[in-house]
Amino acid sequence: MTARNMTLRTLDVLEALAGYAANGASNAELAHAARTSPADISRITKLLITKGWARKSEDSGRFYPTAQFTRLTFRVLADFERA
């Protein structure tokens, strides 16, 4: 996979993960939602976890967006309010 494709897939996964904030998403659910393979999900979620934008539940194995990622929304809103 090229770096550009990996970047686009990562953004697709992050976008999909945002829809699973309450209950988390399994590897298979993310693969389906982002239209990619479970192997890609494994690589991408490791990257997102390293960045601090996702976490994996040790109990369920499900993936969740982190507060660090969701705070980006508030930064965007604050910038609009300043404008």
Gaussian input, Z-matrix of N, CA and C with variables (Angstrom, degrees):
# hf/3-21g

backbone

0 1
 N
 C     1     B1
 C     2     B2     1     A1
 N     3     B3     2     A2     1     D1
 C     4     B4     3     A3     2     D2
 C     5     B5     4     A4     3     D3
 N     6     B6     5     A5     4     D4
 C     7     B7     6     A6     5     D5
 C     8     B8     7     A7     6     D6
 N     9     B9     8     A8     7     D7
 C    10    B10     9     A9     8     D8
 C    11    B11    10    A10     9     D9
 N    12    B12    11    A11    10    D10
 C    13    B13    12    A12    11    D11
 C    14    B14    13    A13    12    D12
 N    15    B15    14    A14    13    D13
 C    16    B16    15    A15    14    D14
 C    17    B17    16    A16    15    D15
 N    18    B18    17    A17    16    D16
 C    19    B19    18    A18    17    D17
 C    20    B20    19    A19    18    D18
 N    21    B21    20    A20    19    D19
 C    22    B22    21    A21    20    D20
 C    23    B23    22    A22    21    D21
 N    24    B24    23    A23    22    D22
 C    25    B25    24    A24    23    D23
 C    26    B26    25    A25    24    D24
 N    27    B27    26    A26    25    D25
 C    28    B28    27    A27    26    D26
 C    29    B29    28    A28    27    D27
 N    30    B30    29    A29    28    D28
 C    31    B31    30    A30    29    D29
 C    32    B32    31    A31    30    D30
 N    33    B33    32    A32    31    D31
 C    34    B34    33    A33    32    D32
 C    35    B35    34    A34    33    D33
 N    36    B36    35    A35    34    D34
 C    37    B37    36    A36    35    D35
 C    38    B38    37    A37    36    D36
 N    39    B39    38    A38    37    D37
 C    40    B40    39    A39    38    D38
 C    41    B41    40    A40    39    D39
 N    42    B42    41    A41    40    D40
 C    43    B43    42    A42    41    D41
 C    44    B44    43    A43    42    D42
 N    45    B45    44    A44    43    D43
 C    46    B46    45    A45    44    D44
 C    47    B47    46    A46    45    D45
 N    48    B48    47    A47    46    D46
 C    49    B49    48    A48    47    D47
 C    50    B50    49    A49    48    D48
 N    51    B51    50    A50    49    D49
 C    52    B52    51    A51    50    D50
 C    53    B53    52    A52    51    D51
 N    54    B54    53    A53    52    D52
 C    55    B55    54    A54    53    D53
 C    56    B56    55    A55    54    D54
 N    57    B57    56    A56    55    D55
 C    58    B58    57    A57    56    D56
 C    59    B59    58    A58    57    D57
 N    60    B60    59    A59    58    D58
 C    61    B61    60    A60    59    D59
 C    62    B62    61    A61    60    D60
 N    63    B63    62    A62    61    D61
 C    64    B64    63    A63    62    D62
 C    65    B65    64    A64    63    D63
 N    66    B66    65    A65    64    D64
 C    67    B67    66    A66    65    D65
 C    68    B68    67    A67    66    D66
 N    69    B69    68    A68    67    D67
 C    70    B70    69    A69    68    D68
 C    71    B71    70    A70    69    D69
 N    72    B72    71    A71    70    D70
 C    73    B73    72    A72    71    D71
 C    74    B74    73    A73    72    D72
 N    75    B75    74    A74    73    D73
 C    76    B76    75    A75    74    D74
 C    77    B77    76    A76    75    D75
 N    78    B78    77    A77    76    D76
 C    79    B79    78    A78    77    D77
 C    80    B80    79    A79    78    D78
 N    81    B81    80    A80    79    D79
 C    82    B82    81    A81    80    D80
 C    83    B83    82    A82    81    D81
 N    84    B84    83    A83    82    D82
 C    85    B85    84    A84    83    D83
 C    86    B86    85    A85    84    D84
 N    87    B87    86    A86    85    D85
 C    88    B88    87    A87    86    D86
 C    89    B89    88    A88    87    D87
 N    90    B90    89    A89    88    D88
 C    91    B91    90    A90    89    D89
 C    92    B92    91    A91    90    D90
 N    93    B93    92    A92    91    D91
 C    94    B94    93    A93    92    D92
 C    95    B95    94    A94    93    D93
 N    96    B96    95    A95    94    D94
 C    97    B97    96    A96    95    D95
 C    98    B98    97    A97    96    D96
 N    99    B99    98    A98    97    D97
 C   100   B100    99    A99    98    D98
 C   101   B101   100   A100    99    D99
 N   102   B102   101   A101   100   D100
 C   103   B103   102   A102   101   D101
 C   104   B104   103   A103   102   D102
 N   105   B105   104   A104   103   D103
 C   106   B106   105   A105   104   D104
 C   107   B107   106   A106   105   D105
 N   108   B108   107   A107   106   D106
 C   109   B109   108   A108   107   D107
 C   110   B110   109   A109   108   D108
 N   111   B111   110   A110   109   D109
 C   112   B112   111   A111   110   D110
 C   113   B113   112   A112   111   D111
 N   114   B114   113   A113   112   D112
 C   115   B115   114   A114   113   D113
 C   116   B116   115   A115   114   D114
 N   117   B117   116   A116   115   D115
 C   118   B118   117   A117   116   D116
 C   119   B119   118   A118   117   D117
 N   120   B120   119   A119   118   D118
 C   121   B121   120   A120   119   D119
 C   122   B122   121   A121   120   D120
 N   123   B123   122   A122   121   D121
 C   124   B124   123   A123   122   D122
 C   125   B125   124   A124   123   D123
 N   126   B126   125   A125   124   D124
 C   127   B127   126   A126   125   D125
 C   128   B128   127   A127   126   D126
 N   129   B129   128   A128   127   D127
 C   130   B130   129   A129   128   D128
 C   131   B131   130   A130   129   D129
 N   132   B132   131   A131   130   D130
 C   133   B133   132   A132   131   D131
 C   134   B134   133   A133   132   D132
 N   135   B135   134   A134   133   D133
 C   136   B136   135   A135   134   D134
 C   137   B137   136   A136   135   D135
 N   138   B138   137   A137   136   D136
 C   139   B139   138   A138   137   D137
 C   140   B140   139   A139   138   D138
 N   141   B141   140   A140   139   D139
 C   142   B142   141   A141   140   D140
 C   143   B143   142   A142   141   D141
 N   144   B144   143   A143   142   D142
 C   145   B145   144   A144   143   D143
 C   146   B146   145   A145   144   D144
 N   147   B147   146   A146   145   D145
 C   148   B148   147   A147   146   D146
 C   149   B149   148   A148   147   D147
 N   150   B150   149   A149   148   D148
 C   151   B151   150   A150   149   D149
 C   152   B152   151   A151   150   D150
 N   153   B153   152   A152   151   D151
 C   154   B154   153   A153   152   D152
 C   155   B155   154   A154   153   D153
 N   156   B156   155   A155   154   D154
 C   157   B157   156   A156   155   D155
 C   158   B158   157   A157   156   D156
 N   159   B159   158   A158   157   D157
 C   160   B160   159   A159   158   D158
 C   161   B161   160   A160   159   D159
 N   162   B162   161   A161   160   D160
 C   163   B163   162   A162   161   D161
 C   164   B164   163   A163   162   D162
 N   165   B165   164   A164   163   D163
 C   166   B166   165   A165   164   D164
 C   167   B167   166   A166   165   D165
 N   168   B168   167   A167   166   D166
 C   169   B169   168   A168   167   D167
 C   170   B170   169   A169   168   D168
 N   171   B171   170   A170   169   D169
 C   172   B172   171   A171   170   D170
 C   173   B173   172   A172   171   D171
 N   174   B174   173   A173   172   D172
 C   175   B175   174   A174   173   D173
 C   176   B176   175   A175   174   D174
 N   177   B177   176   A176   175   D175
 C   178   B178   177   A177   176   D176
 C   179   B179   178   A178   177   D177
 N   180   B180   179   A179   178   D178
 C   181   B181   180   A180   179   D179
 C   182   B182   181   A181   180   D180
 N   183   B183   182   A182   181   D181
 C   184   B184   183   A183   182   D182
 C   185   B185   184   A184   183   D183
 N   186   B186   185   A185   184   D184
 C   187   B187   186   A186   185   D185
 C   188   B188   187   A187   186   D186
 N   189   B189   188   A188   187   D187
 C   190   B190   189   A189   188   D188
 C   191   B191   190   A190   189   D189
 N   192   B192   191   A191   190   D190
 C   193   B193   192   A192   191   D191
 C   194   B194   193   A193   192   D192
 N   195   B195   194   A194   193   D193
 C   196   B196   195   A195   194   D194
 C   197   B197   196   A196   195   D195
 N   198   B198   197   A197   196   D196
 C   199   B199   198   A198   197   D197
 C   200   B200   199   A199   198   D198
 N   201   B201   200   A200   199   D199
 C   202   B202   201   A201   200   D200
 C   203   B203   202   A202   201   D201
 N   204   B204   203   A203   202   D202
 C   205   B205   204   A204   203   D203
 C   206   B206   205   A205   204   D204
 N   207   B207   206   A206   205   D205
 C   208   B208   207   A207   206   D206
 C   209   B209   208   A208   207   D207
 N   210   B210   209   A209   208   D208
 C   211   B211   210   A210   209   D209
 C   212   B212   211   A211   210   D210
 N   213   B213   212   A212   211   D211
 C   214   B214   213   A213   212   D212
 C   215   B215   214   A214   213   D213
 N   216   B216   215   A215   214   D214
 C   217   B217   216   A216   215   D215
 C   218   B218   217   A217   216   D216
 N   219   B219   218   A218   217   D217
 C   220   B220   219   A219   218   D218
 C   221   B221   220   A220   219   D219
 N   222   B222   221   A221   220   D220
 C   223   B223   222   A222   221   D221
 C   224   B224   223   A223   222   D222
 N   225   B225   224   A224   223   D223
 C   226   B226   225   A225   224   D224
 C   227   B227   226   A226   225   D225
 N   228   B228   227   A227   226   D226
 C   229   B229   228   A228   227   D227
 C   230   B230   229   A229   228   D228
 N   231   B231   230   A230   229   D229
 C   232   B232   231   A231   230   D230
 C   233   B233   232   A232   231   D231
 N   234   B234   233   A233   232   D232
 C   235   B235   234   A234   233   D233
 C   236   B236   235   A235   234   D234
 N   237   B237   236   A236   235   D235
 C   238   B238   237   A237   236   D236
 C   239   B239   238   A238   237   D237
 N   240   B240   239   A239   238   D238
 C   241   B241   240   A240   239   D239
 C   242   B242   241   A241   240   D240
 N   243   B243   242   A242   241   D241
 C   244   B244   243   A243   242   D242
 C   245   B245   244   A244   243   D243
 N   246   B246   245   A245   244   D244
 C   247   B247   246   A246   245   D245
 C   248   B248   247   A247   246   D246

   B1=1.4518
   B2=1.5289
   B3=1.3266
   B4=1.4602
   B5=1.5260
   B6=1.3207
   B7=1.4692
   B8=1.5256
   B9=1.3171
   B10=1.4674
   B11=1.5245
   B12=1.3332
   B13=1.4615
   B14=1.5229
   B15=1.3279
   B16=1.4693
   B17=1.5296
   B18=1.3123
   B19=1.4621
   B20=1.5187
   B21=1.3193
   B22=1.4635
   B23=1.5231
   B24=1.3288
   B25=1.4612
   B26=1.5234
   B27=1.3239
   B28=1.4645
   B29=1.5219
   B30=1.3150
   B31=1.4649
   B32=1.5204
   B33=1.3231
   B34=1.4703
   B35=1.5284
   B36=1.3169
   B37=1.4631
   B38=1.5230
   B39=1.3087
   B40=1.4602
   B41=1.5285
   B42=1.3099
   B43=1.4628
   B44=1.5302
   B45=1.3139
   B46=1.4694
   B47=1.5261
   B48=1.3260
   B49=1.4577
   B50=1.5336
   B51=1.3154
   B52=1.4642
   B53=1.5258
   B54=1.3145
   B55=1.4562
   B56=1.5231
   B57=1.3191
   B58=1.4585
   B59=1.5262
   B60=1.3077
   B61=1.4642
   B62=1.5267
   B63=1.3046
   B64=1.4664
   B65=1.5311
   B66=1.3193
   B67=1.4660
   B68=1.5163
   B69=1.3036
   B70=1.4532
   B71=1.5177
   B72=1.3231
   B73=1.4634
   B74=1.5138
   B75=1.2989
   B76=1.4618
   B77=1.5239
   B78=1.3096
   B79=1.4611
   B80=1.5286
   B81=1.3260
   B82=1.4708
   B83=1.5184
   B84=1.3414
   B85=1.4665
   B86=1.5264
   B87=1.3214
   B88=1.4665
   B89=1.5236
   B90=1.3274
   B91=1.4637
   B92=1.5251
   B93=1.3129
   B94=1.4715
   B95=1.5333
   B96=1.3230
   B97=1.4703
   B98=1.5301
   B99=1.3326
   B100=1.4621
   B101=1.5331
   B102=1.3214
   B103=1.4706
   B104=1.5259
   B105=1.3083
   B106=1.4577
   B107=1.5216
   B108=1.2947
   B109=1.4586
   B110=1.5273
   B111=1.3269
   B112=1.4637
   B113=1.5350
   B114=1.3396
   B115=1.4711
   B116=1.5253
   B117=1.3451
   B118=1.4635
   B119=1.5206
   B120=1.3359
   B121=1.4676
   B122=1.5161
   B123=1.3105
   B124=1.4696
   B125=1.5231
   B126=1.3238
   B127=1.4658
   B128=1.5275
   B129=1.3190
   B130=1.4613
   B131=1.5178
   B132=1.3355
   B133=1.4646
   B134=1.5254
   B135=1.3225
   B136=1.4691
   B137=1.5138
   B138=1.3199
   B139=1.4609
   B140=1.5339
   B141=1.3283
   B142=1.4657
   B143=1.5262
   B144=1.3122
   B145=1.4597
   B146=1.5269
   B147=1.3241
   B148=1.4678
   B149=1.5289
   B150=1.3201
   B151=1.4644
   B152=1.5257
   B153=1.3277
   B154=1.4566
   B155=1.5179
   B156=1.3235
   B157=1.4610
   B158=1.5229
   B159=1.3158
   B160=1.4646
   B161=1.5225
   B162=1.3300
   B163=1.4606
   B164=1.5255
   B165=1.3246
   B166=1.4593
   B167=1.5205
   B168=1.3205
   B169=1.4496
   B170=1.5226
   B171=1.3212
   B172=1.4654
   B173=1.5269
   B174=1.3331
   B175=1.4650
   B176=1.5271
   B177=1.3288
   B178=1.4637
   B179=1.5248
   B180=1.3201
   B181=1.4616
   B182=1.5130
   B183=1.3379
   B184=1.4621
   B185=1.5243
   B186=1.3194
   B187=1.4622
   B188=1.5297
   B189=1.3283
   B190=1.4614
   B191=1.5236
   B192=1.3456
   B193=1.4648
   B194=1.5275
   B195=1.3059
   B196=1.4609
   B197=1.5277
   B198=1.3235
   B199=1.4652
   B200=1.5240
   B201=1.3166
   B202=1.4667
   B203=1.5308
   B204=1.3248
   B205=1.4613
   B206=1.5216
   B207=1.3229
   B208=1.4633
   B209=1.5244
   B210=1.3247
   B211=1.4703
   B212=1.5212
   B213=1.3192
   B214=1.4629
   B215=1.5274
   B216=1.3124
   B217=1.4628
   B218=1.5219
   B219=1.3218
   B220=1.4591
   B221=1.5218
   B222=1.3184
   B223=1.4625
   B224=1.5228
   B225=1.3309
   B226=1.4645
   B227=1.5197
   B228=1.3349
   B229=1.4622
   B230=1.5270
   B231=1.3168
   B232=1.4697
   B233=1.5252
   B234=1.3261
   B235=1.4594
   B236=1.5219
   B237=1.3347
   B238=1.4593
   B239=1.5255
   B240=1.3256
   B241=1.4742
   B242=1.5199
   B243=1.3270
   B244=1.4709
   B245=1.5153
   B246=1.3168
   B247=1.4739
   B248=1.5092
   A1=107.91
   A2=116.44
   A3=120.27
   A4=109.67
   A5=115.34
   A6=120.16
   A7=110.53
   A8=117.01
   A9=120.49
   A10=110.92
   A11=116.48
   A12=120.29
   A13=111.33
   A14=116.36
   A15=120.36
   A16=109.89
   A17=116.82
   A18=120.83
   A19=110.67
   A20=116.73
   A21=120.41
   A22=111.10
   A23=117.66
   A24=121.17
   A25=110.86
   A26=116.24
   A27=120.60
   A28=110.16
   A29=117.20
   A30=120.21
   A31=111.17
   A32=117.70
   A33=120.90
   A34=110.73
   A35=116.46
   A36=121.05
   A37=110.35
   A38=116.94
   A39=120.50
   A40=110.58
   A41=116.54
   A42=120.99
   A43=110.45
   A44=117.16
   A45=121.07
   A46=110.49
   A47=117.09
   A48=121.65
   A49=111.31
   A50=116.83
   A51=120.47
   A52=111.55
   A53=117.76
   A54=121.83
   A55=114.00
   A56=116.69
   A57=121.84
   A58=111.68
   A59=117.49
   A60=121.09
   A61=112.35
   A62=118.07
   A63=121.19
   A64=113.03
   A65=116.83
   A66=120.44
   A67=114.44
   A68=117.24
   A69=120.59
   A70=111.25
   A71=115.23
   A72=121.20
   A73=109.62
   A74=114.97
   A75=119.66
   A76=108.68
   A77=115.30
   A78=120.82
   A79=109.69
   A80=116.61
   A81=121.36
   A82=112.00
   A83=116.99
   A84=119.81
   A85=111.11
   A86=116.51
   A87=119.16
   A88=111.36
   A89=116.72
   A90=120.37
   A91=110.42
   A92=115.97
   A93=120.04
   A94=111.09
   A95=117.12
   A96=121.28
   A97=112.12
   A98=117.01
   A99=120.69
   A100=112.21
   A101=116.06
   A102=121.79
   A103=111.39
   A104=114.03
   A105=120.11
   A106=109.09
   A107=117.09
   A108=120.70
   A109=111.70
   A110=117.09
   A111=120.07
   A112=112.29
   A113=117.33
   A114=120.23
   A115=110.77
   A116=116.79
   A117=120.17
   A118=110.49
   A119=116.55
   A120=120.50
   A121=110.39
   A122=117.06
   A123=120.38
   A124=111.18
   A125=117.05
   A126=120.79
   A127=111.40
   A128=115.52
   A129=120.21
   A130=111.40
   A131=117.83
   A132=118.61
   A133=111.13
   A134=118.10
   A135=119.77
   A136=110.60
   A137=116.44
   A138=121.95
   A139=111.02
   A140=116.65
   A141=120.96
   A142=111.64
   A143=116.88
   A144=120.73
   A145=109.70
   A146=117.03
   A147=121.29
   A148=110.88
   A149=117.12
   A150=122.13
   A151=111.66
   A152=116.81
   A153=120.77
   A154=113.45
   A155=116.72
   A156=120.70
   A157=113.29
   A158=117.68
   A159=122.27
   A160=108.43
   A161=113.76
   A162=119.40
   A163=107.56
   A164=114.83
   A165=120.56
   A166=107.94
   A167=116.12
   A168=121.58
   A169=109.44
   A170=116.30
   A171=119.95
   A172=111.06
   A173=116.86
   A174=120.75
   A175=112.66
   A176=116.02
   A177=119.93
   A178=114.21
   A179=117.22
   A180=120.53
   A181=113.31
   A182=116.80
   A183=121.09
   A184=109.91
   A185=115.36
   A186=122.35
   A187=110.38
   A188=115.03
   A189=122.57
   A190=109.53
   A191=117.40
   A192=118.07
   A193=107.98
   A194=117.24
   A195=120.94
   A196=110.92
   A197=114.56
   A198=119.93
   A199=110.27
   A200=117.06
   A201=120.52
   A202=110.49
   A203=116.95
   A204=120.01
   A205=111.05
   A206=117.65
   A207=119.98
   A208=112.15
   A209=117.31
   A210=119.73
   A211=112.08
   A212=117.78
   A213=120.50
   A214=110.92
   A215=116.41
   A216=121.22
   A217=110.80
   A218=115.91
   A219=119.95
   A220=111.59
   A221=116.94
   A222=119.96
   A223=110.52
   A224=116.24
   A225=120.45
   A226=110.11
   A227=117.29
   A228=120.95
   A229=111.48
   A230=117.56
   A231=121.06
   A232=110.15
   A233=117.51
   A234=119.70
   A235=111.01
   A236=117.79
   A237=120.39
   A238=111.22
   A239=116.64
   A240=119.77
   A241=111.12
   A242=116.98
   A243=120.43
   A244=111.13
   A245=117.17
   A246=121.42
   A247=109.08
   D1=134.06
   D2=179.35
   D3=-72.93
   D4=161.73
   D5=179.39
   D6=-60.64
   D7=-38.78
   D8=179.40
   D9=-63.93
   D10=-45.33
   D11=179.07
   D12=-64.08
   D13=-39.35
   D14=178.74
   D15=-63.86
   D16=-40.70
   D17=178.41
   D18=-62.81
   D19=-46.00
   D20=-179.92
   D21=-64.91
   D22=-40.90
   D23=177.78
   D24=-64.00
   D25=-39.98
   D26=179.04
   D27=-62.05
   D28=-43.22
   D29=177.93
   D30=-65.75
   D31=-37.89
   D32=176.27
   D33=-61.42
   D34=-42.91
   D35=-179.54
   D36=-66.88
   D37=-42.12
   D38=178.69
   D39=-62.95
   D40=-41.07
   D41=176.90
   D42=-62.94
   D43=-43.56
   D44=178.21
   D45=-64.74
   D46=-42.96
   D47=-177.91
   D48=-60.87
   D49=-32.35
   D50=178.84
   D51=-60.81
   D52=-24.75
   D53=178.30
   D54=-83.72
   D55=1.47
   D56=-179.05
   D57=-122.75
   D58=28.73
   D59=-175.01
   D60=-62.27
   D61=-38.21
   D62=-174.68
   D63=-75.92
   D64=-46.32
   D65=-173.07
   D66=-112.72
   D67=-3.36
   D68=-178.33
   D69=73.85
   D70=170.49
   D71=-178.61
   D72=-131.65
   D73=142.23
   D74=173.92
   D75=-78.83
   D76=166.69
   D77=175.89
   D78=-55.92
   D79=-45.71
   D80=-178.24
   D81=-65.27
   D82=-40.15
   D83=178.73
   D84=-64.19
   D85=-41.86
   D86=177.61
   D87=-65.75
   D88=-40.22
   D89=178.52
   D90=-60.26
   D91=-44.34
   D92=178.81
   D93=-65.27
   D94=-47.66
   D95=-176.80
   D96=-64.94
   D97=-35.95
   D98=-177.94
   D99=-95.16
   D100=0.58
   D101=179.12
   D102=54.54
   D103=53.36
   D104=177.84
   D105=-142.72
   D106=-179.40
   D107=-176.19
   D108=-87.08
   D109=155.16
   D110=174.18
   D111=-57.59
   D112=-33.79
   D113=177.78
   D114=-64.26
   D115=-40.67
   D116=175.85
   D117=-62.65
   D118=-40.85
   D119=179.37
   D120=-60.30
   D121=-42.46
   D122=179.19
   D123=-59.73
   D124=-45.77
   D125=178.74
   D126=-65.33
   D127=-44.53
   D128=-175.07
   D129=-69.73
   D130=-41.94
   D131=-179.95
   D132=-65.97
   D133=-33.16
   D134=174.19
   D135=-60.82
   D136=-41.63
   D137=177.89
   D138=-63.66
   D139=-45.56
   D140=-179.82
   D141=-66.44
   D142=-35.73
   D143=176.58
   D144=-66.03
   D145=-43.21
   D146=177.81
   D147=-60.04
   D148=-39.83
   D149=178.82
   D150=-71.64
   D151=-20.40
   D152=-178.19
   D153=90.49
   D154=13.82
   D155=-177.95
   D156=-98.07
   D157=-7.30
   D158=177.82
   D159=-144.18
   D160=158.79
   D161=174.38
   D162=-140.35
   D163=156.70
   D164=178.26
   D165=-117.05
   D166=126.88
   D167=177.81
   D168=-68.00
   D169=127.33
   D170=177.11
   D171=-69.40
   D172=-27.70
   D173=-178.60
   D174=-76.76
   D175=-47.88
   D176=-173.02
   D177=-104.78
   D178=-18.52
   D179=-175.85
   D180=78.47
   D181=5.18
   D182=-178.41
   D183=-84.15
   D184=153.06
   D185=-178.87
   D186=-102.07
   D187=142.88
   D188=-179.11
   D189=-134.26
   D190=147.39
   D191=169.14
   D192=-71.43
   D193=150.14
   D194=-179.45
   D195=-95.63
   D196=166.74
   D197=175.42
   D198=-61.08
   D199=-34.97
   D200=178.84
   D201=-58.61
   D202=-41.92
   D203=177.82
   D204=-69.61
   D205=-45.90
   D206=-175.65
   D207=-67.80
   D208=-23.36
   D209=176.52
   D210=-64.20
   D211=-21.48
   D212=177.25
   D213=-58.45
   D214=-36.50
   D215=178.07
   D216=-58.99
   D217=-44.09
   D218=-178.76
   D219=-68.79
   D220=-32.03
   D221=175.98
   D222=-65.11
   D223=-40.37
   D224=178.00
   D225=-64.74
   D226=-46.83
   D227=179.09
   D228=-60.43
   D229=-41.92
   D230=179.90
   D231=-63.17
   D232=-38.41
   D233=178.80
   D234=-65.64
   D235=-40.29
   D236=176.70
   D237=-63.82
   D238=-38.76
   D239=178.79
   D240=-64.61
   D241=-38.11
   D242=177.67
   D243=-66.26
   D244=-33.29
   D245=-178.21
   D246=-74.58

